[in-house]
Amino acid sequence: MKKSGYWVSFFGALLMSSAAVAQSQDQATGIGDYPAISLLLDASGSMRTNDISDGTQHWWAAKDLSTRVLKALPRYPNKQHAFAYFGADQTKAGDCDLYLGQSIGPNSPDRAQGSINALNGIEEVDGKTLLARGLKLAWQQLEDTGGAVVIITGLEKDNCGGDPCAMYRGLQNSRDPGKPPIDVRYVVSIGTLGFEFIKRELKCLGGEVLQINTKQDIEPAARKITGLLKTPAVQKPTSPPEDPKLSLVATLNSPRGIASSLPRVTALIQQSGQLDIPVRPGSDTKVALADVSVKAIAPQAPGLETPKLMVAPDLTTRVELFYTPPKVLLRLPAALGTSETKWELKNTSTGQVLYLQGKKIERFLVPGEYDVSVWSGEAYLTGSFTAEWNSIVQKTIVN
């Protein structure tokens, strides 16, 4: 039988250590015996303009996940659910629209289908992101029952003026301690462009972050979410534990229109009292029951390194390496740049030349060494820069 494990991911120099590392195995597999779940879905405009790594639009990945969860709810007729979403069917430009698709109630087939109908009734994914107010609405549905809030989003920021952390603290502090508890159990990150924001800004919510990077990630995430309603079974005696394992996965996080391929990645697994073990992504590696760290190396990329990981018997710790093409912001001195300025960017590593126009240049590029030539009026300027994976390059071109 295949056994589930921990997921550890890092983006650039950022480590994502799943909350499951510090939780019991029941929690790590999503079994929570919650009386109800309140599902909050991001239907804002950014969900329509970005894709996950296999080319699926963020919105269709989030809708697929939501549909799978809602269809499974009648399996738990003694539990309840609510469904809310934000950012859809904008009434007018700039509005922050929030909708309650289904109020809290039993997981009957009719009510589950009603939530699916509300999801399918979303016509336009075009509005703003209002996570703080959405969190409040999802939370309020659980006031009497208690339960778990699940957020599905690809957000990079709350652009409706809300503070999700302040909202969460206020809701927790005002809750009657005699009532059943409410947890923000999962925040599902659709794609990786908003992942850094979610890990940095939403850690205050205390939930575990699940990631949807390909279509294959959708079904496991759906099982984890619906598993929150399961009652843990009495565990029978098990066979002796297997050695812990590490699984390395390299993921390309490339914005649309950038023809990048993953760099050639090698890694070293370092264990207490043992020599470094060289590995390549795509294989499971047995490790000793000890502190373990991973250092990844790739051409034109800063080294990615985890802090110490605590591995455990019978489990596979997944370490995911994210490689994003460099984002470059090029400017001229204020007196020179105009909308008619001509730019030539030559990648000296590949020979590729880009011809651009504008007061400034802001875009993702293929990693490499670049020479820059700029024509602005009678001025001619040159420069150069290095663009590495997982980096942001800001440079003012002056002779």
LOBATI-79373 format. One record per residue (C-alpha): x, y, z; residue number from 1. Coordinates in Angstrom, 1 decimal. Example, Ala and Ser with C-alpha at 12.3 -4.5 7.8 and 13.67 -1.06 7.14 Angstrom:
2
<node u="12.3" v="-4.5" w="7.8" n="1"/>
<node u="13.7" v="-1.1" w="7.1" n="2"/>
***
This chain:
399
<node u="0.0" v="0.0" w="0.0" n="1"/>
<node u="1.3" v="3.4" w="-0.9" n="2"/>
<node u="1.8" v="5.6" w="2.1" n="3"/>
<node u="1.4" v="9.3" w="2.2" n="4"/>
<node u="4.0" v="11.7" w="3.4" n="5"/>
<node u="5.1" v="15.2" w="4.1" n="6"/>
<node u="5.6" v="17.9" w="1.5" n="7"/>
<node u="8.3" v="20.4" w="1.7" n="8"/>
<node u="8.7" v="23.0" w="-1.0" n="9"/>
<node u="10.9" v="26.0" w="-1.6" n="10"/>
<node u="10.6" v="28.9" w="-4.0" n="11"/>
<node u="13.9" v="30.7" w="-4.6" n="12"/>
<node u="15.5" v="31.0" w="-1.2" n="13"/>
<node u="12.1" v="30.5" w="0.5" n="14"/>
<node u="11.3" v="27.2" w="2.3" n="15"/>
<node u="7.7" v="25.9" w="2.5" n="16"/>
<node u="7.5" v="23.5" w="5.4" n="17"/>
<node u="4.0" v="21.9" w="5.4" n="18"/>
<node u="2.1" v="22.2" w="8.7" n="19"/>
<node u="1.7" v="18.5" w="8.5" n="20"/>
<node u="5.3" v="18.1" w="9.7" n="21"/>
<node u="4.2" v="19.1" w="13.1" n="22"/>
<node u="0.9" v="17.3" w="13.1" n="23"/>
<node u="-0.3" v="13.8" w="13.7" n="24"/>
<node u="-0.5" v="11.4" w="10.8" n="25"/>
<node u="-4.3" v="11.6" w="10.8" n="26"/>
<node u="-4.1" v="15.3" w="10.3" n="27"/>
<node u="-1.4" v="15.0" w="7.7" n="28"/>
<node u="-3.8" v="12.8" w="5.6" n="29"/>
<node u="-6.7" v="15.2" w="6.0" n="30"/>
<node u="-8.8" v="13.2" w="8.5" n="31"/>
<node u="-10.2" v="15.8" w="10.9" n="32"/>
<node u="-13.8" v="14.7" w="12.0" n="33"/>
<node u="-14.9" v="18.3" w="11.6" n="34"/>
<node u="-18.7" v="18.8" w="11.8" n="35"/>
<node u="-18.7" v="21.1" w="8.7" n="36"/>
<node u="-16.6" v="22.8" w="6.1" n="37"/>
<node u="-17.0" v="26.3" w="4.6" n="38"/>
<node u="-15.5" v="26.5" w="1.1" n="39"/>
<node u="-14.2" v="30.0" w="0.0" n="40"/>
<node u="-13.4" v="30.2" w="-3.8" n="41"/>
<node u="-11.4" v="32.9" w="-5.5" n="42"/>
<node u="-13.1" v="33.9" w="-8.8" n="43"/>
<node u="-11.2" v="37.1" w="-9.4" n="44"/>
<node u="-9.7" v="38.3" w="-12.6" n="45"/>
<node u="-6.2" v="37.0" w="-12.0" n="46"/>
<node u="-7.6" v="33.4" w="-12.0" n="47"/>
<node u="-8.5" v="33.9" w="-15.7" n="48"/>
<node u="-5.2" v="35.4" w="-16.8" n="49"/>
<node u="-2.7" v="32.9" w="-15.3" n="50"/>
<node u="-2.0" v="29.2" w="-15.9" n="51"/>
<node u="-0.6" v="26.3" w="-13.8" n="52"/>
<node u="2.5" v="24.6" w="-15.1" n="53"/>
<node u="0.7" v="22.2" w="-17.5" n="54"/>
<node u="-1.1" v="25.1" w="-19.2" n="55"/>
<node u="-4.5" v="24.8" w="-17.4" n="56"/>
<node u="-6.0" v="28.1" w="-16.6" n="57"/>
<node u="-6.1" v="28.9" w="-12.8" n="58"/>
<node u="-9.9" v="29.3" w="-12.9" n="59"/>
<node u="-10.5" v="25.9" w="-14.5" n="60"/>
<node u="-8.1" v="24.2" w="-12.0" n="61"/>
<node u="-9.9" v="25.8" w="-9.1" n="62"/>
<node u="-13.3" v="25.0" w="-10.5" n="63"/>
<node u="-12.4" v="21.4" w="-11.1" n="64"/>
<node u="-11.1" v="21.1" w="-7.5" n="65"/>
<node u="-14.3" v="22.7" w="-6.1" n="66"/>
<node u="-16.6" v="20.5" w="-8.2" n="67"/>
<node u="-14.8" v="17.3" w="-7.0" n="68"/>
<node u="-15.2" v="18.4" w="-3.3" n="69"/>
<node u="-18.8" v="19.4" w="-3.7" n="70"/>
<node u="-19.7" v="16.1" w="-5.5" n="71"/>
<node u="-18.1" v="14.1" w="-2.7" n="72"/>
<node u="-20.0" v="15.8" w="0.2" n="73"/>
<node u="-23.2" v="13.5" w="0.2" n="74"/>
<node u="-20.9" v="10.7" w="1.4" n="75"/>
<node u="-21.0" v="12.5" w="4.7" n="76"/>
<node u="-24.7" v="13.1" w="5.3" n="77"/>
<node u="-24.3" v="13.8" w="9.0" n="78"/>
<node u="-22.0" v="16.7" w="8.3" n="79"/>
<node u="-22.6" v="20.1" w="6.8" n="80"/>
<node u="-21.1" v="22.6" w="4.3" n="81"/>
<node u="-21.3" v="26.1" w="3.0" n="82"/>
<node u="-20.0" v="27.6" w="-0.3" n="83"/>
<node u="-18.9" v="31.2" w="-0.9" n="84"/>
<node u="-16.9" v="33.0" w="-3.6" n="85"/>
<node u="-15.6" v="36.4" w="-4.5" n="86"/>
<node u="-14.5" v="38.4" w="-7.5" n="87"/>
<node u="-17.0" v="37.0" w="-10.1" n="88"/>
<node u="-19.6" v="38.7" w="-12.3" n="89"/>
<node u="-18.4" v="42.3" w="-11.5" n="90"/>
<node u="-21.3" v="44.7" w="-11.3" n="91"/>
<node u="-19.2" v="47.6" w="-12.4" n="92"/>
<node u="-15.4" v="48.3" w="-12.7" n="93"/>
<node u="-13.6" v="48.4" w="-9.4" n="94"/>
<node u="-16.4" v="46.7" w="-7.4" n="95"/>
<node u="-15.4" v="44.2" w="-4.7" n="96"/>
<node u="-18.1" v="41.5" w="-5.2" n="97"/>
<node u="-18.7" v="38.7" w="-2.6" n="98"/>
<node u="-21.4" v="36.0" w="-3.0" n="99"/>
<node u="-22.8" v="33.2" w="-0.7" n="100"/>
<node u="-23.5" v="30.4" w="-3.1" n="101"/>
<node u="-24.9" v="28.1" w="-0.4" n="102"/>
<node u="-25.5" v="28.8" w="3.3" n="103"/>
<node u="-24.6" v="26.3" w="6.0" n="104"/>
<node u="-26.7" v="23.1" w="5.9" n="105"/>
<node u="-26.6" v="19.3" w="5.7" n="106"/>
<node u="-24.6" v="17.5" w="2.9" n="107"/>
<node u="-27.7" v="16.2" w="1.1" n="108"/>
<node u="-27.5" v="15.4" w="-2.6" n="109"/>
<node u="-29.9" v="18.3" w="-3.3" n="110"/>
<node u="-27.8" v="20.9" w="-1.4" n="111"/>
<node u="-24.5" v="19.6" w="-2.8" n="112"/>
<node u="-26.0" v="20.0" w="-6.3" n="113"/>
<node u="-27.2" v="23.5" w="-5.4" n="114"/>
<node u="-23.7" v="24.5" w="-4.6" n="115"/>
<node u="-22.5" v="23.0" w="-7.9" n="116"/>
<node u="-25.2" v="24.9" w="-9.7" n="117"/>
<node u="-24.0" v="28.1" w="-8.0" n="118"/>
<node u="-20.4" v="27.4" w="-9.1" n="119"/>
<node u="-21.5" v="26.6" w="-12.7" n="120"/>
<node u="-23.6" v="29.8" w="-12.7" n="121"/>
<node u="-20.5" v="32.0" w="-12.5" n="122"/>
<node u="-20.4" v="33.8" w="-15.8" n="123"/>
<node u="-17.4" v="36.2" w="-15.6" n="124"/>
<node u="-14.2" v="35.7" w="-13.6" n="125"/>
<node u="-13.2" v="39.4" w="-13.8" n="126"/>
<node u="-13.3" v="41.1" w="-10.4" n="127"/>
<node u="-11.1" v="42.0" w="-7.5" n="128"/>
<node u="-9.7" v="39.9" w="-4.7" n="129"/>
<node u="-11.3" v="40.4" w="-1.3" n="130"/>
<node u="-9.9" v="37.6" w="0.9" n="131"/>
<node u="-10.4" v="39.4" w="4.3" n="132"/>
<node u="-14.1" v="39.9" w="3.7" n="133"/>
<node u="-14.5" v="36.5" w="2.1" n="134"/>
<node u="-12.9" v="34.9" w="5.2" n="135"/>
<node u="-15.4" v="36.6" w="7.4" n="136"/>
<node u="-18.3" v="35.4" w="5.4" n="137"/>
<node u="-17.0" v="31.8" w="5.3" n="138"/>
<node u="-16.3" v="31.9" w="9.0" n="139"/>
<node u="-19.8" v="33.2" w="9.9" n="140"/>
<node u="-21.3" v="30.2" w="8.3" n="141"/>
<node u="-19.7" v="28.0" w="10.9" n="142"/>
<node u="-20.6" v="30.2" w="14.0" n="143"/>
<node u="-23.1" v="27.6" w="15.4" n="144"/>
<node u="-21.6" v="24.3" w="14.2" n="145"/>
<node u="-17.8" v="25.0" w="14.3" n="146"/>
<node u="-15.7" v="23.4" w="11.6" n="147"/>
<node u="-13.0" v="24.1" w="9.0" n="148"/>
<node u="-12.6" v="26.9" w="6.5" n="149"/>
<node u="-11.0" v="25.9" w="3.2" n="150"/>
<node u="-9.7" v="28.7" w="0.9" n="151"/>
<node u="-9.0" v="28.1" w="-2.8" n="152"/>
<node u="-7.0" v="30.9" w="-4.4" n="153"/>
<node u="-4.2" v="32.0" w="-6.7" n="154"/>
<node u="-3.9" v="35.4" w="-5.1" n="155"/>
<node u="-0.9" v="37.6" w="-5.0" n="156"/>
<node u="-2.6" v="40.2" w="-2.7" n="157"/>
<node u="-5.9" v="41.4" w="-1.3" n="158"/>
<node u="-6.7" v="44.4" w="-3.5" n="159"/>
<node u="-9.9" v="45.4" w="-1.8" n="160"/>
<node u="-8.2" v="47.0" w="1.1" n="161"/>
<node u="-8.6" v="44.1" w="3.6" n="162"/>
<node u="-6.1" v="42.6" w="6.0" n="163"/>
<node u="-6.7" v="38.8" w="6.2" n="164"/>
<node u="-4.6" v="38.4" w="9.3" n="165"/>
<node u="-6.3" v="41.2" w="11.2" n="166"/>
<node u="-9.7" v="39.8" w="10.2" n="167"/>
<node u="-8.7" v="36.3" w="11.4" n="168"/>
<node u="-7.4" v="37.6" w="14.8" n="169"/>
<node u="-10.6" v="39.6" w="15.3" n="170"/>
<node u="-12.8" v="36.6" w="14.5" n="171"/>
<node u="-10.9" v="34.3" w="16.8" n="172"/>
<node u="-10.8" v="36.9" w="19.7" n="173"/>
<node u="-14.5" v="37.5" w="19.5" n="174"/>
<node u="-15.6" v="33.9" w="19.4" n="175"/>
<node u="-17.2" v="32.5" w="22.5" n="176"/>
<node u="-14.8" v="29.9" w="23.9" n="177"/>
<node u="-17.7" v="27.7" w="24.8" n="178"/>
<node u="-18.6" v="27.2" w="21.2" n="179"/>
<node u="-17.1" v="24.5" w="18.9" n="180"/>
<node u="-13.8" v="25.6" w="17.4" n="181"/>
<node u="-13.3" v="27.0" w="13.9" n="182"/>
<node u="-10.1" v="26.5" w="12.1" n="183"/>
<node u="-8.7" v="27.7" w="8.7" n="184"/>
<node u="-7.6" v="24.2" w="7.8" n="185"/>
<node u="-6.3" v="24.5" w="4.2" n="186"/>
<node u="-5.3" v="27.3" w="1.9" n="187"/>
<node u="-5.0" v="25.8" w="-1.6" n="188"/>
<node u="-2.5" v="27.7" w="-3.8" n="189"/>
<node u="-3.6" v="27.5" w="-7.5" n="190"/>
<node u="-0.3" v="27.7" w="-9.4" n="191"/>
<node u="2.9" v="29.2" w="-8.0" n="192"/>
<node u="2.8" v="32.9" w="-8.9" n="193"/>
<node u="1.0" v="33.7" w="-5.7" n="194"/>
<node u="2.7" v="31.1" w="-3.6" n="195"/>
<node u="5.3" v="33.4" w="-2.0" n="196"/>
<node u="2.5" v="35.8" w="-0.9" n="197"/>
<node u="0.4" v="33.0" w="0.6" n="198"/>
<node u="3.3" v="31.5" w="2.6" n="199"/>
<node u="4.5" v="34.9" w="3.8" n="200"/>
<node u="1.3" v="36.8" w="4.4" n="201"/>
<node u="-1.2" v="34.0" w="5.3" n="202"/>
<node u="0.8" v="32.0" w="7.8" n="203"/>
<node u="-1.2" v="33.9" w="10.4" n="204"/>
<node u="-4.2" v="31.8" w="9.5" n="205"/>
<node u="-2.5" v="28.7" w="10.8" n="206"/>
<node u="-3.7" v="26.4" w="8.0" n="207"/>
<node u="-1.7" v="24.0" w="5.8" n="208"/>
<node u="-0.9" v="25.1" w="2.3" n="209"/>
<node u="-1.8" v="22.7" w="-0.5" n="210"/>
<node u="-0.5" v="23.4" w="-4.0" n="211"/>
<node u="-2.1" v="22.8" w="-7.4" n="212"/>
<node u="0.7" v="22.9" w="-10.0" n="213"/>
<node u="-0.6" v="20.3" w="-12.5" n="214"/>
<node u="-3.9" v="18.5" w="-13.1" n="215"/>
<node u="-2.6" v="15.5" w="-11.2" n="216"/>
<node u="-2.5" v="17.5" w="-8.0" n="217"/>
<node u="-6.2" v="18.2" w="-8.0" n="218"/>
<node u="-7.6" v="14.8" w="-7.0" n="219"/>
<node u="-5.2" v="14.4" w="-4.0" n="220"/>
<node u="-6.1" v="17.9" w="-2.8" n="221"/>
<node u="-9.9" v="17.1" w="-3.1" n="222"/>
<node u="-9.4" v="13.9" w="-1.0" n="223"/>
<node u="-7.6" v="15.9" w="1.7" n="224"/>
<node u="-10.4" v="18.5" w="1.8" n="225"/>
<node u="-13.3" v="16.0" w="2.0" n="226"/>
<node u="-11.2" v="14.0" w="4.4" n="227"/>
<node u="-11.8" v="16.8" w="7.0" n="228"/>
<node u="-15.3" v="15.4" w="7.4" n="229"/>
<node u="-14.1" v="11.8" w="8.0" n="230"/>
<node u="-14.1" v="10.2" w="11.5" n="231"/>
<node u="-10.7" v="8.6" w="12.1" n="232"/>
<node u="-10.8" v="4.8" w="12.1" n="233"/>
<node u="-9.4" v="2.7" w="14.9" n="234"/>
<node u="-5.9" v="1.8" w="13.8" n="235"/>
<node u="-4.9" v="-1.8" w="13.7" n="236"/>
<node u="-1.4" v="-3.0" w="14.6" n="237"/>
<node u="0.9" v="-2.3" w="11.7" n="238"/>
<node u="4.0" v="-4.0" w="10.3" n="239"/>
<node u="7.5" v="-2.6" w="11.3" n="240"/>
<node u="8.1" v="0.9" w="10.0" n="241"/>
<node u="9.9" v="1.4" w="6.7" n="242"/>
<node u="12.9" v="3.7" w="6.4" n="243"/>
<node u="12.0" v="7.3" w="5.7" n="244"/>
<node u="12.5" v="8.6" w="2.1" n="245"/>
<node u="13.1" v="11.9" w="0.4" n="246"/>
<node u="11.5" v="12.7" w="-3.0" n="247"/>
<node u="12.9" v="15.6" w="-5.0" n="248"/>
<node u="10.8" v="17.3" w="-7.7" n="249"/>
<node u="11.9" v="20.1" w="-9.9" n="250"/>
<node u="9.0" v="22.3" w="-11.2" n="251"/>
<node u="9.2" v="25.0" w="-13.9" n="252"/>
<node u="7.2" v="28.1" w="-12.9" n="253"/>
<node u="7.2" v="29.9" w="-16.2" n="254"/>
<node u="4.8" v="32.8" w="-17.1" n="255"/>
<node u="2.9" v="32.5" w="-20.3" n="256"/>
<node u="5.0" v="33.4" w="-23.4" n="257"/>
<node u="8.5" v="32.6" w="-21.9" n="258"/>
<node u="10.0" v="29.6" w="-23.7" n="259"/>
<node u="12.0" v="28.3" w="-20.8" n="260"/>
<node u="12.9" v="24.7" w="-19.9" n="261"/>
<node u="14.1" v="23.4" w="-16.5" n="262"/>
<node u="17.8" v="23.8" w="-15.8" n="263"/>
<node u="19.8" v="20.6" w="-15.2" n="264"/>
<node u="19.4" v="20.2" w="-11.4" n="265"/>
<node u="21.6" v="18.2" w="-9.1" n="266"/>
<node u="21.3" v="18.0" w="-5.3" n="267"/>
<node u="23.1" v="16.8" w="-2.2" n="268"/>
<node u="21.2" v="15.3" w="0.7" n="269"/>
<node u="23.2" v="15.9" w="3.9" n="270"/>
<node u="22.6" v="13.6" w="6.9" n="271"/>
<node u="24.0" v="13.7" w="10.5" n="272"/>
<node u="27.1" v="11.7" w="10.6" n="273"/>
<node u="27.1" v="10.6" w="6.9" n="274"/>
<node u="28.7" v="11.8" w="3.7" n="275"/>
<node u="26.6" v="13.9" w="1.2" n="276"/>
<node u="24.4" v="11.8" w="-1.0" n="277"/>
<node u="24.2" v="13.1" w="-4.6" n="278"/>
<node u="20.7" v="12.7" w="-6.1" n="279"/>
<node u="18.7" v="13.9" w="-9.1" n="280"/>
<node u="15.0" v="15.0" w="-9.0" n="281"/>
<node u="12.5" v="12.3" w="-10.0" n="282"/>
<node u="13.7" v="9.5" w="-7.6" n="283"/>
<node u="13.0" v="8.5" w="-4.0" n="284"/>
<node u="16.0" v="8.2" w="-1.8" n="285"/>
<node u="16.1" v="6.3" w="1.5" n="286"/>
<node u="17.6" v="8.3" w="4.3" n="287"/>
<node u="18.6" v="7.6" w="7.9" n="288"/>
<node u="16.3" v="8.6" w="10.8" n="289"/>
<node u="18.2" v="11.9" w="11.5" n="290"/>
<node u="18.3" v="15.5" w="10.7" n="291"/>
<node u="18.4" v="15.9" w="6.9" n="292"/>
<node u="19.0" v="18.9" w="4.7" n="293"/>
<node u="19.0" v="19.4" w="0.9" n="294"/>
<node u="21.1" v="21.7" w="-1.2" n="295"/>
<node u="20.2" v="22.0" w="-4.9" n="296"/>
<node u="22.6" v="23.3" w="-7.6" n="297"/>
<node u="21.7" v="24.3" w="-11.2" n="298"/>
<node u="23.4" v="26.4" w="-14.0" n="299"/>
<node u="22.5" v="30.2" w="-13.8" n="300"/>
<node u="20.6" v="29.7" w="-10.6" n="301"/>
<node u="21.4" v="30.6" w="-6.9" n="302"/>
<node u="21.7" v="27.6" w="-4.7" n="303"/>
<node u="18.5" v="26.4" w="-3.0" n="304"/>
<node u="18.9" v="25.0" w="0.4" n="305"/>
<node u="16.5" v="23.7" w="3.1" n="306"/>
<node u="17.1" v="24.0" w="6.8" n="307"/>
<node u="17.1" v="20.8" w="8.8" n="308"/>
<node u="14.2" v="18.5" w="8.0" n="309"/>
<node u="12.9" v="15.9" w="10.5" n="310"/>
<node u="12.2" v="12.8" w="8.5" n="311"/>
<node u="9.9" v="10.1" w="9.9" n="312"/>
<node u="9.6" v="6.3" w="9.3" n="313"/>
<node u="7.0" v="5.1" w="6.8" n="314"/>
<node u="6.7" v="8.6" w="5.2" n="315"/>
<node u="8.2" v="10.3" w="2.1" n="316"/>
<node u="9.2" v="13.9" w="2.5" n="317"/>
<node u="8.7" v="15.6" w="-0.8" n="318"/>
<node u="11.1" v="18.5" w="-1.5" n="319"/>
<node u="9.9" v="20.6" w="-4.5" n="320"/>
<node u="12.3" v="22.9" w="-6.3" n="321"/>
<node u="10.7" v="25.8" w="-8.0" n="322"/>
<node u="12.5" v="27.5" w="-10.9" n="323"/>
<node u="11.0" v="30.8" w="-12.2" n="324"/>
<node u="12.6" v="32.7" w="-15.1" n="325"/>
<node u="14.2" v="36.0" w="-14.0" n="326"/>
<node u="12.1" v="39.2" w="-14.0" n="327"/>
<node u="13.9" v="42.2" w="-15.4" n="328"/>
<node u="13.1" v="45.9" w="-14.8" n="329"/>
<node u="15.3" v="48.2" w="-17.0" n="330"/>
<node u="15.2" v="52.0" w="-16.9" n="331"/>
<node u="17.0" v="55.0" w="-18.3" n="332"/>
<node u="17.8" v="58.2" w="-16.3" n="333"/>
<node u="14.6" v="60.3" w="-15.9" n="334"/>
<node u="15.6" v="62.9" w="-18.5" n="335"/>
<node u="16.1" v="60.3" w="-21.3" n="336"/>
<node u="13.4" v="57.7" w="-21.3" n="337"/>
<node u="10.3" v="58.2" w="-23.6" n="338"/>
<node u="7.6" v="56.0" w="-25.1" n="339"/>
<node u="9.7" v="56.1" w="-28.3" n="340"/>
<node u="12.8" v="54.7" w="-26.8" n="341"/>
<node u="14.2" v="51.6" w="-28.7" n="342"/>
<node u="15.8" v="48.7" w="-26.8" n="343"/>
<node u="17.9" v="45.8" w="-28.0" n="344"/>
<node u="18.5" v="43.0" w="-25.5" n="345"/>
<node u="20.9" v="40.3" w="-26.7" n="346"/>
<node u="21.3" v="37.0" w="-24.7" n="347"/>
<node u="25.0" v="36.3" w="-25.2" n="348"/>
<node u="24.6" v="32.8" w="-24.0" n="349"/>
<node u="22.0" v="31.8" w="-26.7" n="350"/>
<node u="22.4" v="34.6" w="-29.3" n="351"/>
<node u="18.7" v="35.5" w="-29.1" n="352"/>
<node u="18.0" v="39.2" w="-29.6" n="353"/>
<node u="14.9" v="41.0" w="-28.4" n="354"/>
<node u="13.8" v="44.4" w="-29.9" n="355"/>
<node u="11.5" v="46.4" w="-27.6" n="356"/>
<node u="10.1" v="49.9" w="-27.3" n="357"/>
<node u="9.1" v="52.0" w="-24.3" n="358"/>
<node u="10.2" v="54.3" w="-21.5" n="359"/>
<node u="11.1" v="51.2" w="-19.4" n="360"/>
<node u="11.3" v="47.4" w="-19.8" n="361"/>
<node u="9.6" v="45.1" w="-17.4" n="362"/>
<node u="9.3" v="41.4" w="-18.3" n="363"/>
<node u="10.4" v="37.9" w="-17.7" n="364"/>
<node u="13.4" v="36.7" w="-19.7" n="365"/>
<node u="15.2" v="33.4" w="-20.4" n="366"/>
<node u="18.2" v="33.2" w="-17.9" n="367"/>
<node u="21.6" v="34.2" w="-19.3" n="368"/>
<node u="24.1" v="37.0" w="-19.8" n="369"/>
<node u="22.6" v="40.1" w="-21.6" n="370"/>
<node u="24.1" v="43.0" w="-23.5" n="371"/>
<node u="21.8" v="46.1" w="-23.8" n="372"/>
<node u="21.7" v="48.8" w="-26.4" n="373"/>
<node u="19.3" v="51.8" w="-26.1" n="374"/>
<node u="18.4" v="54.6" w="-28.5" n="375"/>
<node u="16.5" v="57.5" w="-27.0" n="376"/>
<node u="16.4" v="60.6" w="-29.1" n="377"/>
<node u="20.0" v="61.5" w="-29.9" n="378"/>
<node u="21.3" v="59.5" w="-26.9" n="379"/>
<node u="22.9" v="56.0" w="-27.4" n="380"/>
<node u="23.6" v="54.0" w="-24.2" n="381"/>
<node u="24.8" v="50.5" w="-23.6" n="382"/>
<node u="25.0" v="48.2" w="-20.6" n="383"/>
<node u="24.9" v="44.5" w="-19.5" n="384"/>
<node u="23.4" v="42.4" w="-16.8" n="385"/>
<node u="23.1" v="38.8" w="-15.6" n="386"/>
<node u="19.7" v="37.2" w="-15.3" n="387"/>
<node u="19.5" v="34.1" w="-13.1" n="388"/>
<node u="16.7" v="31.8" w="-12.2" n="389"/>
<node u="14.5" v="32.9" w="-9.2" n="390"/>
<node u="15.9" v="36.5" w="-9.4" n="391"/>
<node u="14.6" v="40.0" w="-9.9" n="392"/>
<node u="17.0" v="42.3" w="-11.9" n="393"/>
<node u="16.6" v="46.1" w="-11.5" n="394"/>
<node u="19.0" v="48.2" w="-13.5" n="395"/>
<node u="19.3" v="51.8" w="-14.8" n="396"/>
<node u="21.2" v="51.9" w="-18.1" n="397"/>
<node u="23.9" v="54.6" w="-18.0" n="398"/>
<node u="27.1" v="54.8" w="-20.0" n="399"/>
***
